Amino acid sequence: MTDDDYKRSTANLKKAVPLMMKHHVAATPANYALWYTYVDNAIPQLTRDLDEVLDLYGVCPPAAGAQLYSNYVAKRADTNIKDLRSNIELLVGQVASTMADTLVDTSQFSEMIDKSFKDIEKVEDENMSLEEVMKVVRQLVDESKEIRHSTKFLNNQLENASEEIQRLKQQLADVQKDALFDNLTSLYNRQSFDADLRTLCNSGRSLSLVLTDVDNFKSFNDNYGHLFGDSVIKGIARRLQLSSRDGIHAYRFGGEEFALIVPNKPLQVACNFAENLRRSIEKLTIKDRRTGKQVANITASFGVAELQPGEGPEALIERADDMLYEAKNLGRNKVMPA
């Protein structure tokens, strides 16, 4: 590292860390890499996108930061799912090759033993000299050493492979644990929701929370099967994604329930947004692949709450959930408060 590189790194460090603290960003290696790149202005589009997030929220929600890291920084990193798969494929190939080599050595050793015993049988038949007999024995001993070496090498390779597989399994589990998105819907997952809502509540900025639940979801599973139920969840998730703009993020809260964080908007605006979503879902039809029939009458109920001063995420979720419960009690397919 040159003196100029050192000075630049130090300057970026002094810029990045205070900004991370200001915007409620955890001091993880990934976050530091993101904010170092941001203050370094190494990727102008990253700078513009992160500026937009800060303008919308006043802080950097964890899911937004993680997605920016994934989009711009992680592509330059060495560790990702593709690399893990490549490492595993390489590992399997190496072990298979070693085993094949050892099997070849074993086969050759077996052939050599057969030949040696045939040579030894000639001792009496052909009156072989002592020197010729010793030559056969020495060859047998040398080949035995070779096969022992191959077998020991295979055992070492298998032991190393076992340790490497355990390391890769843990690495893969860590990557999957840190995933941002729900596999079925491609919405942000519950872990992302919990982290984002906690950060935004702690920031003191205004926001509203919308919770929505598919009405009579069990009947779809009972009447059409679980695959159809998954199609309903994915169909509603697409409606939520298409409607989410101006900093609104949609999350799969759990099962057939979803959450939307609406930043910098009061309760009435969030309720109007939820009402538009309700009408959009009401028009949704899903095709039953078994019969080819288009199934309608898909609706959802909504509960909305606005963050109060000093309120934490648990209390906000509880109030939104109370409103959702009331919407269900009033006949479903409603937004509460009305």
Secondary structure, DSSP 8 states (H G I E B T S, - for coil): --HHHHHHHHHHHHHHHHHHHHTT----HHHHHHHHHHHHTSSHHHHHHHHHHHHHHSS--HHHHHHHIIIIIGGGSS-SHHHHHHHHHHHHHHHHHHHHHHHHHHHHHHHHHHHHHHHHHHHHHHT--HHHHHHHHHHHHHHHHHHHHHHHHHHHHHHHHHHHHHHHHHHHHHHHHT--B-TTT-SB-HHHHHHHHHHHHHHT--EEEEEEEETTHHHHHHHH-HHHHHHHHHHHHHHHHHH--TT-EEEEEETTEEEEEEET--HHHHHHHHHHHHHHHHT--EE-TTT--EE----EEEEEEE--TT--HHHHHHHHHHHHHHHHHTTSS-EE--
